[in-house]
Each structure stands twice: as structure tokens, then as C-alpha cells.
Amino acid sequence: MEEQFWQSRWEEGRIAFHEAVPNRCLTQHLPDFSLRTGSQIFVPLCGKSVDLDWLLRQGHNVAGVEFNQGAVEAVFERMALTPTIWENKGVRRFQSGRLTLWQGDLFALKAADIPKVDLIYDRAALVALPAEMRTRYGQHLVELSASAPHLLVSYTYDQSQMEGPPFSVSKSEIEAIYQDTHSLAELSRSAITGPLATRCSGGEHVWKLTPK
């Protein structure tokens, strides 16, 4: 991944992708997965998302990975938690109770590094990656999670309206990335809203990826 690009975004405060309240796609559609209390949810490129707090309040165990150390530290500070920190091969693990965050490159994580995953929640990861990285990303998630279900949020819009990220990612591309491991069902679609709507017009889609 282009680490310097994302580190620069954090340093410059260009983090419009960060939301002040839990994402409505998550709160509306998590029940569609019928998770048991205490399930393990993995959030790639999690930033300092308040979705992490919300998932913990639902009684789940939460793990995430994020390039920026300041974002990781902000999550624990917000929750008044003091994490235990380990470092392994350039990836730092911050852990307190049911929350575990890795600071570093997602691709440096191995399946043995993380607990068994019951659900991947991808709101801002796949759509943040350029096209040439998306298949590798999807394959890596499958390897990390043993083909766990996904709650995935994506956008479709005329890419000439803006360069991205977030990028426009079509249904056919998502199907191609996960064709060997998951079936795809659209849970909902709506018009793009919020800050992103000032940059482009199009659709926001919520997908359920179910292991085959």
C-alpha cells in the first residue's frame, strides 16, 4: 500500500473519511449477519473510527489494522484504555481487553497473528485502494480470515468527477475479486450523502459477502 500517501493525509488533517458517529451502514446491517455476542470482527484500515467503539458496545471483540500510529493511539485515548504494546517484524500490536489494533501494513499481517475472524467490516478499505491493488487485498483478507463473511460498503460514480479515494468500485469488480470464495448480495443502496456528496454524485452500496 502507499503508506506515505496515507501518512500525509493524517498529518495534514485530510481525513474526511473519518465520521463523528457510527456509520449507518454498519448499525443498520450488522444484524443481517446474526453474530453471537463475543464474535471477532476485523476492520481493515480502521483509522480512528468510532465504529470500533460501537462494535465493542454490542459485546463483540474488535481487531483492526491502521498505518498511522496517531490514529491508533487516539482510539485508546478516546476509550480511556491503556494498551499493552508488542512489536513484531515492523508491525506494532496495541491491545486492551476486547480491542486489538495493529499499527503497520495490512499485508505484513499473517493469519497466525490474529484471532479467528467471524466477520470483516470493510467500510473504507477496498474503496481506498487503487484498482491494481484490490485483488491482492481481497486475497489477503481471505487468507487472514479463512474466508469469513464480509460487510462491505462501496461507491459507484463517474470516476471523471474526482480522482478518489474513495474510488468507484463496481459490483462486477467485487464479484471478480471474491469469485472463488464468496457469493455477493446487495443489502441496500442509496445516494451518496455527506462530505463525499460535495465531490461526486452516485450510489452507496452495502454488500453481504457469504463464504461459498
N, C-alpha and C positions, 0 to 999 in steps of 0.2 A: 504494500500500500504506500501511497505518497505521504509518508509521515510528516515531512516538513510542511506540506500544504495544510494539514490539519493543525499542526502545532502553531502555525502562523495565524490561522483562523481564531484559535483560542487566545493567543497573545494580543491580537488586535480587537478582540471582543466581537468578532463577526460570527456570532452563534445564534442566528435567527432560528435555527432548528431546535434550540432549547425552549421548552414550553414551561410556563409557570404553574400549570395544573396538569393532573394526569391526562394522558391522551384519551380522547373519547373513543377511538377505535379499540383501544385496549379495554377500557371499562365496559363498553357495550358488548364486546365479543369474546372476552375471556371465558364467560360461561359456556360458550359453544364447544369448549374443549373438555368439559366435565372433569376437571382436575380435582384430585383429592387434596385436602389440606396437607401441607408439608411437601408438595411437589417441588421439583427442582426446575427453575426457569432460568434460561440462559439468554442474556441480552447482549448481542454483539454491537460494538461501537456505541456504548451506552451513554457516553458523555457524563453529565451530572444530572441526568433525567430524574424528575420526581416520580416517574413511573416506577422506579425502583422502590421508593417508599410505599407507594400504593400496593405493589405486589407483596411486600412484606406484611402490610396490614391485612391482606387477605389470608395470611397464615402460611405463605409459601417460602421456600428457600430461594434465594436470588443470587445469581452469579452474572458477572458482566466483564467485558474487556474494553479498554479505552486507552488510546495513545497518550493523552495528556494527564500528567500526574496531578496538576492543579485541580482538574475536574474530578478525579478520583478522591482526592483529599476533601474537596468541597462536599461530596456526598456524605462522608463520615462526619464531617463537622456539622452539617445540617441536622443529622440524626443524633448528634451528641454522643457518638461512638468513638472509642479509641481502638483502632485496628492493630492486630499483630501483623508484622510485615516480614515476608520472606522474599528472597531473590534467587532466581534460578535461570541461568542462560539468558540473562538480559531482560527477563520478564519479572516484574515485582507483584507479589500477591498480597493484597490487603484483606484482612478478614476480621470480622467481629460478629459473633452469633450466627445468624442465618444469612448474613450478607458477605459475599466474597467478590472482590473486584481485582482483576489483573490489569496492571498498567504496562502497556507494551503492545507489540504487534500481534494481532489475532493469529497470524499464520505461524507464530512461534509456539502457540499452544498446541499440546497434543492431547489425545483422548485420555491418556493416563493422568493428565494434570487436573482434570475437572471431574466432579461427581457425575453420576448417571443423570442425563438430562431428560426431563419429561416434556418440556416444551421450549421451543426457541421463539422468542418475541423479537421480531425484526421490524422496527418502525423506521429506522433511519440509517440502516447499514447498506443493504443492497442498492438502494436508490442513491447512495452517496458515492458509489464506485463507478469508474468509467467502464464502458462496455467490455473492454478487453480483460477486465479483472473479475467479472461477475461469475463466470463459470467456475473458475478456480475457487472463488469464495464459496459458492454453493457446495462444491465438492468437499471443501474443507469443513464446512458446517456439518455435512452428513457424516464425515469421519469422526468429528468431535463428539457428535451426539448419538451415534448409532441409529441414524435416520429417525430422529424424534419428530413429532408434529411441529409445524410452524404456524404462528400467527404473523402474517406478513402484510405490511402496508406499502403500497406502491402508488405511483402517479403516472398518468398519461397526459401529455400535452404536446403541442407542436414545438419540437426542440429548437426551432429557429427563434422562439420567443425569448429564450435565455440559454446560457451555456450549461447551467447546472454546476454543482449539485444543488438540490436533488435532481436527478436525471429522470427522464421519462423512460419507464420500463414496461413493455407491453406484456400482455397475457402470454403471447406466443413465446416470448423470450423466457419468461418464468417457467413455462412448461418445458422448454428446451433444456434449461439449466437442471431441472429436477426430474426429467422424464424417466430416468432409470429407477428412481427411489420413491417418488411421491406422486399422488394424484392431487389435482388442483380444483378447488371450489371457491367461487366468489361469494363472500358473506355479505358484502354491501358495496355500493358505490355512491359517490356524491360529488358535487362540485368542489373544486379546490377552494379553501377558505383561509382566513388568517393572513399573516405576512406574505406567505407564498403567493396568494391571490393578487398581490400588487405587482408581481413579476411575470405571472403567466396565468392563463385560464385553461382548465382541463378537468380531469377527473381524479379523485382519490379513491383507491380501491383497497378493500380488505379481503385477504385471501386466507383460506384454511388449506394447508398442505398436510395431507394424511399419508403416512407410510404405506407403501404398497405391500 
